[in-house]
Amino acid sequence: MHFGPKIAASVLHGLGWILLGFSAVMAVLAIFVFADLLTLPISVRTDLIGAAACGVLGLLSRFMARRFEAAVYPG
Protein backbone atom coordinates (compact mmCIF):
# COMPACT_ATOMS: atom_id res chain seq x y z
CA MET A 1 0.00 0.00 0.00
CA HIS A 2 1.33 3.44 -0.95
CA PHE A 3 0.54 6.30 1.38
CA GLY A 4 2.88 8.90 -0.18
CA PRO A 5 0.89 9.82 -3.31
CA LYS A 6 -2.44 9.73 -1.43
CA ILE A 7 -1.13 12.16 1.18
CA ALA A 8 0.44 14.34 -1.51
CA ALA A 9 -2.87 14.44 -3.39
CA SER A 10 -4.76 15.41 -0.23
CA VAL A 11 -2.30 18.18 0.59
CA LEU A 12 -2.42 19.49 -2.97
CA HIS A 13 -6.24 19.49 -2.96
CA GLY A 14 -6.25 21.46 0.28
CA LEU A 15 -3.59 23.86 -0.97
CA GLY A 16 -5.56 24.37 -4.17
CA TRP A 17 -8.71 25.33 -2.27
CA ILE A 18 -6.77 27.67 0.03
CA LEU A 19 -5.11 29.41 -2.92
CA LEU A 20 -8.42 29.73 -4.77
CA GLY A 21 -9.96 31.20 -1.62
CA PHE A 22 -7.13 33.74 -1.31
CA SER A 23 -7.61 34.59 -4.97
CA ALA A 24 -11.31 35.30 -4.44
CA VAL A 25 -10.64 37.43 -1.34
CA MET A 26 -7.97 39.43 -3.16
CA ALA A 27 -10.29 40.02 -6.12
CA VAL A 28 -13.06 41.24 -3.79
CA LEU A 29 -10.60 43.54 -2.02
CA ALA A 30 -9.49 44.93 -5.39
CA ILE A 31 -13.12 45.68 -6.28
CA PHE A 32 -13.66 47.42 -2.93
CA VAL A 33 -10.51 49.51 -3.39
CA PHE A 34 -11.49 50.39 -6.96
CA ALA A 35 -14.95 51.50 -5.77
CA ASP A 36 -13.34 53.62 -2.99
CA LEU A 37 -15.07 51.57 -0.29
CA LEU A 38 -11.77 50.49 1.25
CA THR A 39 -8.25 51.90 1.50
CA LEU A 40 -5.28 49.56 1.35
CA PRO A 41 -1.55 50.34 1.20
CA ILE A 42 -1.25 48.48 -2.13
CA SER A 43 -2.67 49.39 -5.52
CA VAL A 44 -5.57 47.67 -7.26
CA ARG A 45 -3.21 46.40 -9.93
CA THR A 46 -1.01 44.68 -7.35
CA ASP A 47 -4.06 43.08 -5.77
CA LEU A 48 -5.31 41.81 -9.12
CA ILE A 49 -1.89 40.41 -10.01
CA GLY A 50 -1.81 38.60 -6.67
CA ALA A 51 -5.33 37.28 -7.23
CA ALA A 52 -4.39 35.98 -10.67
CA ALA A 53 -1.21 34.36 -9.37
CA CYS A 54 -3.06 32.67 -6.49
CA GLY A 55 -5.78 31.50 -8.87
CA VAL A 56 -3.30 29.99 -11.32
CA LEU A 57 -1.33 28.29 -8.55
CA GLY A 58 -4.56 26.99 -7.01
CA LEU A 59 -5.71 25.48 -10.29
CA LEU A 60 -2.26 24.04 -10.93
CA SER A 61 -2.15 22.36 -7.53
CA ARG A 62 -5.63 20.89 -8.04
CA PHE A 63 -4.54 19.60 -11.47
CA MET A 64 -1.44 18.02 -9.94
CA ALA A 65 -3.56 16.43 -7.19
CA ARG A 66 -5.74 14.79 -9.82
CA ARG A 67 -2.62 13.51 -11.58
CA PHE A 68 -1.37 12.01 -8.29
CA GLU A 69 -4.76 10.39 -7.70
CA ALA A 70 -4.71 8.94 -11.22
CA ALA A 71 -1.28 7.44 -10.49
CA VAL A 72 -2.51 5.88 -7.24
CA TYR A 73 -5.87 4.65 -8.55
CA PRO A 74 -5.39 3.82 -12.25
CA GLY A 75 -8.42 2.99 -14.28
PDB file with SEQRES, HELIX, SHEET and CRYST1 records, atoms N, CA, C and O in Angstrom:
SEQRES   1 A   75  MET HIS PHE GLY PRO LYS ILE ALA ALA SER VAL LEU HIS          
SEQRES   2 A   75  GLY LEU GLY TRP ILE LEU LEU GLY PHE SER ALA VAL MET          
SEQRES   3 A   75  ALA VAL LEU ALA ILE PHE VAL PHE ALA ASP LEU LEU THR          
SEQRES   4 A   75  LEU PRO ILE SER VAL ARG THR ASP LEU ILE GLY ALA ALA          
SEQRES   5 A   75  ALA CYS GLY VAL LEU GLY LEU LEU SER ARG PHE MET ALA          
SEQRES   6 A   75  ARG ARG PHE GLU ALA ALA VAL TYR PRO GLY                      
HELIX    1 AA1 GLY A    4  PHE A   34  1                                  31    
HELIX    2 AA2 VAL A   44  VAL A   72  1                                  29    
CRYST1    1.000    1.000    1.000  90.00  90.00  90.00 P 1           1          
ATOM      1  N   MET A   1       0.847  -1.177   0.000  1.00  0.00           N  
ATOM      2  CA  MET A   1       0.000   0.000   0.000  1.00  0.00           C  
ATOM      3  C   MET A   1       0.892   1.239   0.000  1.00  0.00           C  
ATOM      4  O   MET A   1       1.869   1.308   0.745  1.00  0.00           O  
ATOM      5  N   HIS A   2       0.551   2.208  -0.833  1.00  0.00           N  
ATOM      6  CA  HIS A   2       1.334   3.437  -0.954  1.00  0.00           C  
ATOM      7  C   HIS A   2       0.579   4.599  -0.315  1.00  0.00           C  
ATOM      8  O   HIS A   2      -0.507   4.970  -0.759  1.00  0.00           O  
ATOM      9  N   PHE A   3       1.167   5.162   0.725  1.00  0.00           N  
ATOM     10  CA  PHE A   3       0.543   6.303   1.383  1.00  0.00           C  
ATOM     11  C   PHE A   3       1.042   7.630   0.827  1.00  0.00           C  
ATOM     12  O   PHE A   3       0.325   8.629   0.888  1.00  0.00           O  
ATOM     13  N   GLY A   4       2.259   7.658   0.285  1.00  0.00           N  
ATOM     14  CA  GLY A   4       2.878   8.900  -0.183  1.00  0.00           C  
ATOM     15  C   GLY A   4       2.033   9.673  -1.188  1.00  0.00           C  
ATOM     16  O   GLY A   4       1.696  10.828  -0.930  1.00  0.00           O  
ATOM     17  N   PRO A   5       1.679   9.075  -2.324  1.00  0.00           N  
ATOM     18  CA  PRO A   5       0.891   9.821  -3.311  1.00  0.00           C  
ATOM     19  C   PRO A   5      -0.501  10.215  -2.811  1.00  0.00           C  
ATOM     20  O   PRO A   5      -1.018  11.264  -3.196  1.00  0.00           O  
ATOM     21  N   LYS A   6      -1.121   9.375  -1.947  1.00  0.00           N  
ATOM     22  CA  LYS A   6      -2.443   9.732  -1.426  1.00  0.00           C  
ATOM     23  C   LYS A   6      -2.352  10.952  -0.525  1.00  0.00           C  
ATOM     24  O   LYS A   6      -3.208  11.835  -0.580  1.00  0.00           O  
ATOM     25  N   ILE A   7      -1.309  11.002   0.310  1.00  0.00           N  
ATOM     26  CA  ILE A   7      -1.128  12.162   1.182  1.00  0.00           C  
ATOM     27  C   ILE A   7      -0.794  13.388   0.348  1.00  0.00           C  
ATOM     28  O   ILE A   7      -1.312  14.475   0.601  1.00  0.00           O  
ATOM     29  N   ALA A   8       0.073  13.216  -0.648  1.00  0.00           N  
ATOM     30  CA  ALA A   8       0.436  14.342  -1.511  1.00  0.00           C  
ATOM     31  C   ALA A   8      -0.796  14.882  -2.237  1.00  0.00           C  
ATOM     32  O   ALA A   8      -0.952  16.095  -2.374  1.00  0.00           O  
ATOM     33  N   ALA A   9      -1.657  14.000  -2.697  1.00  0.00           N  
ATOM     34  CA  ALA A   9      -2.868  14.441  -3.388  1.00  0.00           C  
ATOM     35  C   ALA A   9      -3.786  15.197  -2.436  1.00  0.00           C  
ATOM     36  O   ALA A   9      -4.375  16.208  -2.819  1.00  0.00           O  
ATOM     37  N   SER A  10      -3.913  14.724  -1.209  1.00  0.00           N  
ATOM     38  CA  SER A  10      -4.765  15.414  -0.233  1.00  0.00           C  
ATOM     39  C   SER A  10      -4.222  16.797   0.101  1.00  0.00           C  
ATOM     40  O   SER A  10      -4.976  17.766   0.185  1.00  0.00           O  
ATOM     41  N   VAL A  11      -2.919  16.880   0.287  1.00  0.00           N  
ATOM     42  CA  VAL A  11      -2.296  18.176   0.589  1.00  0.00           C  
ATOM     43  C   VAL A  11      -2.461  19.134  -0.586  1.00  0.00           C  
ATOM     44  O   VAL A  11      -2.756  20.314  -0.394  1.00  0.00           O  
ATOM     45  N   LEU A  12      -2.271  18.627  -1.795  1.00  0.00           N  
ATOM     46  CA  LEU A  12      -2.421  19.488  -2.970  1.00  0.00           C  
ATOM     47  C   LEU A  12      -3.863  19.943  -3.164  1.00  0.00           C  
ATOM     48  O   LEU A  12      -4.098  21.082  -3.567  1.00  0.00           O  
ATOM     49  N   HIS A  13      -4.829  19.076  -2.886  1.00  0.00           N  
ATOM     50  CA  HIS A  13      -6.239  19.490  -2.961  1.00  0.00           C  
ATOM     51  C   HIS A  13      -6.513  20.614  -1.965  1.00  0.00           C  
ATOM     52  O   HIS A  13      -7.134  21.620  -2.309  1.00  0.00           O  
ATOM     53  N   GLY A  14      -6.047  20.435  -0.732  1.00  0.00           N  
ATOM     54  CA  GLY A  14      -6.248  21.461   0.284  1.00  0.00           C  
ATOM     55  C   GLY A  14      -5.558  22.763  -0.078  1.00  0.00           C  
ATOM     56  O   GLY A  14      -6.135  23.839   0.076  1.00  0.00           O  
ATOM     57  N   LEU A  15      -4.323  22.672  -0.558  1.00  0.00           N  
ATOM     58  CA  LEU A  15      -3.588  23.862  -0.969  1.00  0.00           C  
ATOM     59  C   LEU A  15      -4.294  24.566  -2.119  1.00  0.00           C  
ATOM     60  O   LEU A  15      -4.347  25.795  -2.165  1.00  0.00           O  
ATOM     61  N   GLY A  16      -4.833  23.786  -3.043  1.00  0.00           N  
ATOM     62  CA  GLY A  16      -5.561  24.375  -4.169  1.00  0.00           C  
ATOM     63  C   GLY A  16      -6.766  25.179  -3.704  1.00  0.00           C  
ATOM     64  O   GLY A  16      -6.998  26.292  -4.177  1.00  0.00           O  
ATOM     65  N   TRP A  17      -7.538  24.610  -2.769  1.00  0.00           N  
ATOM     66  CA  TRP A  17      -8.713  25.331  -2.269  1.00  0.00           C  
ATOM     67  C   TRP A  17      -8.309  26.588  -1.499  1.00  0.00           C  
ATOM     68  O   TRP A  17      -8.962  27.625  -1.613  1.00  0.00           O  
ATOM     69  N   ILE A  18      -7.237  26.494  -0.720  1.00  0.00           N  
ATOM     70  CA  ILE A  18      -6.771  27.667   0.032  1.00  0.00           C  
ATOM     71  C   ILE A  18      -6.340  28.766  -0.924  1.00  0.00           C  
ATOM     72  O   ILE A  18      -6.698  29.929  -0.738  1.00  0.00           O  
ATOM     73  N   LEU A  19      -5.569  28.403  -1.952  1.00  0.00           N  
ATOM     74  CA  LEU A  19      -5.112  29.410  -2.915  1.00  0.00           C  
ATOM     75  C   LEU A  19      -6.276  30.014  -3.701  1.00  0.00           C  
ATOM     76  O   LEU A  19      -6.286  31.216  -3.968  1.00  0.00           O  
ATOM     77  N   LEU A  20      -7.246  29.194  -4.068  1.00  0.00           N  
ATOM     78  CA  LEU A  20      -8.418  29.725  -4.772  1.00  0.00           C  
ATOM     79  C   LEU A  20      -9.230  30.653  -3.862  1.00  0.00           C  
ATOM     80  O   LEU A  20      -9.785  31.651  -4.322  1.00  0.00           O  
ATOM     81  N   GLY A  21      -9.293  30.321  -2.583  1.00  0.00           N  
ATOM     82  CA  GLY A  21      -9.964  31.203  -1.622  1.00  0.00           C  
ATOM     83  C   GLY A  21      -9.246  32.532  -1.480  1.00  0.00           C  
ATOM     84  O   GLY A  21      -9.885  33.584  -1.466  1.00  0.00           O  
ATOM     85  N   PHE A  22      -7.907  32.496  -1.373  1.00  0.00           N  
ATOM     86  CA  PHE A  22      -7.130  33.736  -1.313  1.00  0.00           C  
ATOM     87  C   PHE A  22      -7.332  34.566  -2.574  1.00  0.00           C  
ATOM     88  O   PHE A  22      -7.418  35.793  -2.515  1.00  0.00           O  
ATOM     89  N   SER A  23      -7.406  33.891  -3.706  1.00  0.00           N  
ATOM     90  CA  SER A  23      -7.615  34.590  -4.970  1.00  0.00           C  
ATOM     91  C   SER A  23      -8.950  35.324  -4.970  1.00  0.00           C  
ATOM     92  O   SER A  23      -9.033  36.475  -5.400  1.00  0.00           O  
ATOM     93  N   ALA A  24      -9.984  34.661  -4.491  1.00  0.00           N  
ATOM     94  CA  ALA A  24     -11.306  35.298  -4.445  1.00  0.00           C  
ATOM     95  C   ALA A  24     -11.312  36.484  -3.473  1.00  0.00           C  
ATOM     96  O   ALA A  24     -11.880  37.532  -3.781  1.00  0.00           O  
ATOM     97  N   VAL A  25     -10.691  36.326  -2.316  1.00  0.00           N  
ATOM     98  CA  VAL A  25     -10.637  37.427  -1.341  1.00  0.00           C  
ATOM     99  C   VAL A  25      -9.876  38.609  -1.912  1.00  0.00           C  
ATOM    100  O   VAL A  25     -10.294  39.755  -1.751  1.00  0.00           O  
ATOM    101  N   MET A  26      -8.760  38.340  -2.579  1.00  0.00           N  
ATOM    102  CA  MET A  26      -7.974  39.430  -3.156  1.00  0.00           C  
ATOM    103  C   MET A  26      -8.734  40.141  -4.272  1.00  0.00           C  
ATOM    104  O   MET A  26      -8.627  41.359  -4.414  1.00  0.00           O  
ATOM    105  N   ALA A  27      -9.495  39.396  -5.060  1.00  0.00           N  
ATOM    106  CA  ALA A  27     -10.289  40.017  -6.116  1.00  0.00           C  
ATOM    107  C   ALA A  27     -11.390  40.899  -5.517  1.00  0.00           C  
ATOM    108  O   ALA A  27     -11.653  41.991  -6.022  1.00  0.00           O  
ATOM    109  N   VAL A  28     -12.028  40.434  -4.453  1.00  0.00           N  
ATOM    110  CA  VAL A  28     -13.060  41.240  -3.791  1.00  0.00           C  
ATOM    111  C   VAL A  28     -12.447  42.499  -3.184  1.00  0.00           C  
ATOM    112  O   VAL A  28     -13.032  43.579  -3.272  1.00  0.00           O  
ATOM    113  N   LEU A  29     -11.274  42.366  -2.571  1.00  0.00           N  
ATOM    114  CA  LEU A  29     -10.598  43.541  -2.021  1.00  0.00           C  
ATOM    115  C   LEU A  29     -10.243  44.540  -3.121  1.00  0.00           C  
ATOM    116  O   LEU A  29     -10.362  45.750  -2.926  1.00  0.00           O  
ATOM    117  N   ALA A  30      -9.811  44.038  -4.270  1.00  0.00           N  
ATOM    118  CA  ALA A  30      -9.494  44.930  -5.388  1.00  0.00           C  
ATOM    119  C   ALA A  30     -10.735  45.683  -5.858  1.00  0.00           C  
ATOM    120  O   ALA A  30     -10.651  46.863  -6.198  1.00  0.00           O  
ATOM    121  N   ILE A  31     -11.870  45.020  -5.878  1.00  0.00           N  
ATOM    122  CA  ILE A  31     -13.120  45.684  -6.279  1.00  0.00           C  
ATOM    123  C   ILE A  31     -13.496  46.751  -5.258  1.00  0.00           C  
ATOM    124  O   ILE A  31     -13.911  47.848  -5.631  1.00  0.00           O  
ATOM    125  N   PHE A  32     -13.351  46.436  -3.971  1.00  0.00           N  
ATOM    126  CA  PHE A  32     -13.659  47.420  -2.930  1.00  0.00           C  
ATOM    127  C   PHE A  32     -12.737  48.631  -3.009  1.00  0.00           C  
ATOM    128  O   PHE A  32     -13.185  49.765  -2.836  1.00  0.00           O  
ATOM    129  N   VAL A  33     -11.451  48.397  -3.269  1.00  0.00           N  
ATOM    130  CA  VAL A  33     -10.509  49.513  -3.391  1.00  0.00           C  
ATOM    131  C   VAL A  33     -10.831  50.336  -4.628  1.00  0.00           C  
ATOM    132  O   VAL A  33     -10.781  51.565  -4.582  1.00  0.00           O  
ATOM    133  N   PHE A  34     -11.159  49.681  -5.725  1.00  0.00           N  
ATOM    134  CA  PHE A  34     -11.486  50.392  -6.956  1.00  0.00           C  
ATOM    135  C   PHE A  34     -12.742  51.247  -6.783  1.00  0.00           C  
ATOM    136  O   PHE A  34     -12.838  52.332  -7.357  1.00  0.00           O  
ATOM    137  N   ALA A  35     -13.701  50.762  -5.998  1.00  0.00           N  
ATOM    138  CA  ALA A  35     -14.947  51.501  -5.768  1.00  0.00           C  
ATOM    139  C   ALA A  35     -14.821  52.506  -4.614  1.00  0.00           C  
ATOM    140  O   ALA A  35     -15.818  53.101  -4.204  1.00  0.00           O  
ATOM    141  N   ASP A  36     -13.610  52.698  -4.093  1.00  0.00           N  
ATOM    142  CA  ASP A  36     -13.341  53.619  -2.985  1.00  0.00           C  
ATOM    143  C   ASP A  36     -14.135  53.285  -1.722  1.00  0.00           C  
ATOM    144  O   ASP A  36     -14.489  54.180  -0.955  1.00  0.00           O  
ATOM    145  N   LEU A  37     -14.409  52.019  -1.508  1.00  0.00           N  
ATOM    146  CA  LEU A  37     -15.068  51.574  -0.289  1.00  0.00           C  
ATOM    147  C   LEU A  37     -14.061  51.144   0.775  1.00  0.00           C  
ATOM    148  O   LEU A  37     -14.414  50.948   1.937  1.00  0.00           O  
ATOM    149  N   LEU A  38     -12.808  51.002   0.362  1.00  0.00           N  
ATOM    150  CA  LEU A  38     -11.767  50.493   1.246  1.00  0.00           C  
ATOM    151  C   LEU A  38     -10.447  51.119   0.827  1.00  0.00           C  
ATOM    152  O   LEU A  38     -10.224  51.376  -0.356  1.00  0.00           O  
ATOM    153  N   THR A  39      -9.575  51.362   1.793  1.00  0.00           N  
ATOM    154  CA  THR A  39      -8.253  51.899   1.496  1.00  0.00           C  
ATOM    155  C   THR A  39      -7.206  50.896   1.965  1.00  0.00           C  
ATOM    156  O   THR A  39      -7.177  50.503   3.131  1.00  0.00           O  
ATOM    157  N   LEU A  40      -6.353  50.493   1.038  1.00  0.00           N  
ATOM    158  CA  LEU A  40      -5.279  49.557   1.346  1.00  0.00           C  
ATOM    159  C   LEU A  40      -3.944  50.183   0.937  1.00  0.00           C  
ATOM    160  O   LEU A  40      -3.914  51.051   0.064  1.00  0.00           O  
ATOM    161  N   PRO A  41      -2.846  49.756   1.556  1.00  0.00           N  
ATOM    162  CA  PRO A  41      -1.546  50.339   1.204  1.00  0.00           C  
ATOM    163  C   PRO A  41      -0.992  49.861  -0.140  1.00  0.00           C  
ATOM    164  O   PRO A  41       0.070  50.318  -0.562  1.00  0.00           O  
ATOM    165  N   ILE A  42      -1.699  48.945  -0.823  1.00  0.00           N  
ATOM    166  CA  ILE A  42      -1.246  48.484  -2.133  1.00  0.00           C  
ATOM    167  C   ILE A  42      -2.243  48.928  -3.185  1.00  0.00           C  
ATOM    168  O   ILE A  42      -3.388  49.258  -2.878  1.00  0.00           O  
ATOM    169  N   SER A  43      -1.792  48.933  -4.432  1.00  0.00           N  
ATOM    170  CA  SER A  43      -2.666  49.387  -5.516  1.00  0.00           C  
ATOM    171  C   SER A  43      -3.607  48.269  -5.960  1.00  0.00           C  
ATOM    172  O   SER A  43      -3.425  47.103  -5.609  1.00  0.00           O  
ATOM    173  N   VAL A  44      -4.602  48.647  -6.728  1.00  0.00           N  
ATOM    174  CA  VAL A  44      -5.566  47.675  -7.259  1.00  0.00           C  
ATOM    175  C   VAL A  44      -4.854  46.711  -8.195  1.00  0.00           C  
ATOM    176  O   VAL A  44      -5.140  45.514  -8.202  1.00  0.00           O  
ATOM    177  N   ARG A  45      -3.927  47.238  -8.982  1.00  0.00           N  
ATOM    178  CA  ARG A  45      -3.208  46.398  -9.934  1.00  0.00           C  
ATOM    179  C   ARG A  45      -2.413  45.306  -9.208  1.00  0.00           C  
ATOM    180  O   ARG A  45      -2.397  44.155  -9.644  1.00  0.00           O  
ATOM    181  N   THR A  46      -1.768  45.660  -8.124  1.00  0.00           N  
ATOM    182  CA  THR A  46      -1.013  44.678  -7.351  1.00  0.00           C  
ATOM    183  C   THR A  46      -1.939  43.610  -6.783  1.00  0.00           C  
ATOM    184  O   THR A  46      -1.602  42.426  -6.783  1.00  0.00           O  
ATOM    185  N   ASP A  47      -3.093  44.025  -6.305  1.00  0.00           N  
ATOM    186  CA  ASP A  47      -4.061  43.078  -5.765  1.00  0.00           C  
ATOM    187  C   ASP A  47      -4.574  42.132  -6.844  1.00  0.00           C  
ATOM    188  O   ASP A  47      -4.734  40.937  -6.596  1.00  0.00           O  
ATOM    189  N   LEU A  48      -4.830  42.656  -8.031  1.00  0.00           N  
ATOM    190  CA  LEU A  48      -5.311  41.811  -9.121  1.00  0.00           C  
ATOM    191  C   LEU A  48      -4.231  40.851  -9.615  1.00  0.00           C  
ATOM    192  O   LEU A  48      -4.531  39.713  -9.977  1.00  0.00           O  
ATOM    193  N   ILE A  49      -2.984  41.300  -9.631  1.00  0.00           N  
ATOM    194  CA  ILE A  49      -1.888  40.409 -10.014  1.00  0.00           C  
ATOM    195  C   ILE A  49      -1.756  39.285  -8.999  1.00  0.00           C  
ATOM    196  O   ILE A  49      -1.565  38.127  -9.371  1.00  0.00           O  
ATOM    197  N   GLY A  50      -1.859  39.624  -7.716  1.00  0.00           N  
ATOM    198  CA  GLY A  50      -1.813  38.603  -6.671  1.00  0.00           C  
ATOM    199  C   GLY A  50      -2.968  37.632  -6.772  1.00  0.00           C  
ATOM    200  O   GLY A  50      -2.792  36.430  -6.577  1.00  0.00           O  
ATOM    201  N   ALA A  51      -4.156  38.148  -7.075  1.00  0.00           N  
ATOM    202  CA  ALA A  51      -5.325  37.279  -7.226  1.00  0.00           C  
ATOM    203  C   ALA A  51      -5.144  36.330  -8.396  1.00  0.00           C  
ATOM    204  O   ALA A  51      -5.477  35.149  -8.298  1.00  0.00           O  
ATOM    205  N   ALA A  52      -4.618  36.838  -9.501  1.00  0.00           N  
ATOM    206  CA  ALA A  52      -4.389  35.983 -10.670  1.00  0.00           C  
ATOM    207  C   ALA A  52      -3.335  34.923 -10.374  1.00  0.00           C  
ATOM    208  O   ALA A  52      -3.494  33.763 -10.754  1.00  0.00           O  
ATOM    209  N   ALA A  53      -2.262  35.318  -9.699  1.00  0.00           N  
ATOM    210  CA  ALA A  53      -1.205  34.360  -9.367  1.00  0.00           C  
ATOM    211  C   ALA A  53      -1.734  33.266  -8.432  1.00  0.00           C  
ATOM    212  O   ALA A  53      -1.461  32.083  -8.640  1.00  0.00           O  
ATOM    213  N   CYS A  54      -2.489  33.661  -7.409  1.00  0.00           N  
ATOM    214  CA  CYS A  54      -3.061  32.668  -6.493  1.00  0.00           C  
ATOM    215  C   CYS A  54      -4.034  31.755  -7.220  1.00  0.00           C  
ATOM    216  O   CYS A  54      -4.066  30.551  -6.964  1.00  0.00           O  
ATOM    217  N   GLY A  55      -4.824  32.314  -8.119  1.00  0.00           N  
ATOM    218  CA  GLY A  55      -5.778  31.503  -8.874  1.00  0.00           C  
ATOM    219  C   GLY A  55      -5.086  30.483  -9.758  1.00  0.00           C  
ATOM    220  O   GLY A  55      -5.497  29.324  -9.812  1.00  0.00           O  
ATOM    221  N   VAL A  56      -4.033  30.908 -10.454  1.00  0.00           N  
ATOM    222  CA  VAL A  56      -3.302  29.990 -11.323  1.00  0.00           C  
ATOM    223  C   VAL A  56      -2.620  28.903 -10.502  1.00  0.00           C  
ATOM    224  O   VAL A  56      -2.676  27.727 -10.863  1.00  0.00           O  
ATOM    225  N   LEU A  57      -1.977  29.285  -9.398  1.00  0.00           N  
ATOM    226  CA  LEU A  57      -1.325  28.287  -8.553  1.00  0.00           C  
ATOM    227  C   LEU A  57      -2.338  27.331  -7.920  1.00  0.00           C  
ATOM    228  O   LEU A  57      -2.056  26.143  -7.760  1.00  0.00           O  
ATOM    229  N   GLY A  58      -3.514  27.846  -7.561  1.00  0.00           N  
ATOM    230  CA  GLY A  58      -4.556  26.989  -7.013  1.00  0.00           C  
ATOM    231  C   GLY A  58      -5.050  25.969  -8.017  1.00  0.00           C  
ATOM    232  O   GLY A  58      -5.230  24.797  -7.685  1.00  0.00           O  
ATOM    233  N   LEU A  59      -5.269  26.414  -9.248  1.00  0.00           N  
ATOM    234  CA  LEU A  59      -5.710  25.485 -10.291  1.00  0.00           C  
ATOM    235  C   LEU A  59      -4.618  24.483 -10.639  1.00  0.00           C  
ATOM    236  O   LEU A  59      -4.900  23.313 -10.896  1.00  0.00           O  
ATOM    237  N   LEU A  60      -3.373  24.943 -10.646  1.00  0.00           N  
ATOM    238  CA  LEU A  60      -2.263  24.040 -10.930  1.00  0.00           C  
ATOM    239  C   LEU A  60      -2.129  22.968  -9.845  1.00  0.00           C  
ATOM    240  O   LEU A  60      -1.892  21.799 -10.152  1.00  0.00           O  
ATOM    241  N   SER A  61      -2.277  23.360  -8.597  1.00  0.00           N  
ATOM    242  CA  SER A  61      -2.154  22.361  -7.526  1.00  0.00           C  
ATOM    243  C   SER A  61      -3.315  21.371  -7.560  1.00  0.00           C  
ATOM    244  O   SER A  61      -3.127  20.193  -7.254  1.00  0.00           O  
ATOM    245  N   ARG A  62      -4.501  21.825  -7.924  1.00  0.00           N  
ATOM    246  CA  ARG A  62      -5.627  20.892  -8.041  1.00  0.00           C  
ATOM    247  C   ARG A  62      -5.415  19.938  -9.221  1.00  0.00           C  
ATOM    248  O   ARG A  62      -5.759  18.759  -9.132  1.00  0.00           O  
ATOM    249  N   PHE A  63      -4.853  20.438 -10.319  1.00  0.00           N  
ATOM    250  CA  PHE A  63      -4.542  19.598 -11.475  1.00  0.00           C  
ATOM    251  C   PHE A  63      -3.509  18.539 -11.093  1.00  0.00           C  
ATOM    252  O   PHE A  63      -3.642  17.370 -11.456  1.00  0.00           O  
ATOM    253  N   MET A  64      -2.476  18.962 -10.355  1.00  0.00           N  
ATOM    254  CA  MET A  64      -1.442  18.017  -9.938  1.00  0.00           C  
ATOM    255  C   MET A  64      -2.007  16.982  -8.962  1.00  0.00           C  
ATOM    256  O   MET A  64      -1.599  15.821  -8.995  1.00  0.00           O  
ATOM    257  N   ALA A  65      -2.932  17.383  -8.103  1.00  0.00           N  
ATOM    258  CA  ALA A  65      -3.558  16.432  -7.187  1.00  0.00           C  
ATOM    259  C   ALA A  65      -4.330  15.370  -7.961  1.00  0.00           C  
ATOM    260  O   ALA A  65      -4.300  14.193  -7.601  1.00  0.00           O  
ATOM    261  N   ARG A  66      -5.012  15.774  -9.006  1.00  0.00           N  
ATOM    262  CA  ARG A  66      -5.741  14.791  -9.823  1.00  0.00           C  
ATOM    263  C   ARG A  66      -4.780  13.844 -10.521  1.00  0.00           C  
ATOM    264  O   ARG A  66      -5.076  12.660 -10.684  1.00  0.00           O  
ATOM    265  N   ARG A  67      -3.621  14.368 -10.937  1.00  0.00           N  
ATOM    266  CA  ARG A  67      -2.622  13.512 -11.575  1.00  0.00           C  
ATOM    267  C   ARG A  67      -2.070  12.491 -10.571  1.00  0.00           C  
ATOM    268  O   ARG A  67      -1.868  11.327 -10.916  1.00  0.00           O  
ATOM    269  N   PHE A  68      -1.825  12.933  -9.320  1.00  0.00           N  
ATOM    270  CA  PHE A  68      -1.369  12.006  -8.289  1.00  0.00           C  
ATOM    271  C   PHE A  68      -2.431  10.943  -8.015  1.00  0.00           C  
ATOM    272  O   PHE A  68      -2.107   9.765  -7.863  1.00  0.00           O  
ATOM    273  N   GLU A  69      -3.687  11.352  -7.951  1.00  0.00           N  
ATOM    274  CA  GLU A  69      -4.760  10.387  -7.701  1.00  0.00           C  
ATOM    275  C   GLU A  69      -4.858   9.382  -8.846  1.00  0.00           C  
ATOM    276  O   GLU A  69      -5.113   8.200  -8.613  1.00  0.00           O  
ATOM    277  N   ALA A  70      -4.659   9.841 -10.075  1.00  0.00           N  
ATOM    278  CA  ALA A  70      -4.709   8.938 -11.216  1.00  0.00           C  
ATOM    279  C   ALA A  70      -3.550   7.935 -11.169  1.00  0.00           C  
ATOM    280  O   ALA A  70      -3.685   6.798 -11.622  1.00  0.00           O  
ATOM    281  N   ALA A  71      -2.423   8.363 -10.621  1.00  0.00           N  
ATOM    282  CA  ALA A  71      -1.284   7.443 -10.493  1.00  0.00           C  
ATOM    283  C   ALA A  71      -1.538   6.406  -9.402  1.00  0.00           C  
ATOM    284  O   ALA A  71      -1.103   5.260  -9.518  1.00  0.00           O  
ATOM    285  N   VAL A  72      -2.237   6.804  -8.348  1.00  0.00           N  
ATOM    286  CA  VAL A  72      -2.511   5.880  -7.235  1.00  0.00           C  
ATOM    287  C   VAL A  72      -3.642   4.928  -7.584  1.00  0.00           C  
ATOM    288  O   VAL A  72      -3.565   3.734  -7.294  1.00  0.00           O  
ATOM    289  N   TYR A  73      -4.690   5.452  -8.204  1.00  0.00           N  
ATOM    290  CA  TYR A  73      -5.875   4.652  -8.550  1.00  0.00           C  
ATOM    291  C   TYR A  73      -6.055   4.620 -10.069  1.00  0.00           C  
ATOM    292  O   TYR A  73      -6.939   5.299 -10.591  1.00  0.00           O  
ATOM    293  N   PRO A  74      -5.246   3.856 -10.779  1.00  0.00           N  
ATOM    294  CA  PRO A  74      -5.386   3.815 -12.248  1.00  0.00           C  
ATOM    295  C   PRO A  74      -6.702   3.150 -12.648  1.00  0.00           C  
ATOM    296  O   PRO A  74      -7.205   2.243 -11.985  1.00  0.00           O  
ATOM    297  N   GLY A  75      -7.228   3.644 -13.754  1.00  0.00           N  
ATOM    298  CA  GLY A  75      -8.422   2.991 -14.283  1.00  0.00           C  
ATOM    299  C   GLY A  75      -9.631   3.726 -14.145  1.00  0.00           C  
ATOM    300  O   GLY A  75     -10.690   3.257 -14.562  1.00  0.00           O  
TER     301      GLY A  75                                                      
END                                                                             
